[in-house]
Amino acid sequence: MFADCRKCVYFVSEASMDPDVLEKALCWIHHNRPGAVLLGYCMKYDRPVTYFQGKCRAFKPRKVRTMKITDFIKVQGP
């Protein structure tokens, strides 16, 4: 399945990663994909993300919350 990691429930951005996970990801990239840029982390596969779009069997899109228009409008009674 063609997926965008940024829209997946398993994706964690680089800015919100734990320091231990960040160090582990940078070490993995250094040994397996030298020169690649760390973009985030995939919690499902326990690996760093070096590109956002591609094929992924584990892709699970985040649920989009929808709200009714009446939630935004204050109803004033008589």
Buried (B, 14 or more C-beta within 10 A) or exposed (E): EEBEBEBBEBBBEBEEBEEEBBEBBEEBBEEEEEEBEBBBBBBBEEBBBBEBEEEBEEBEEEEEEEEEEEEEEEEEEE
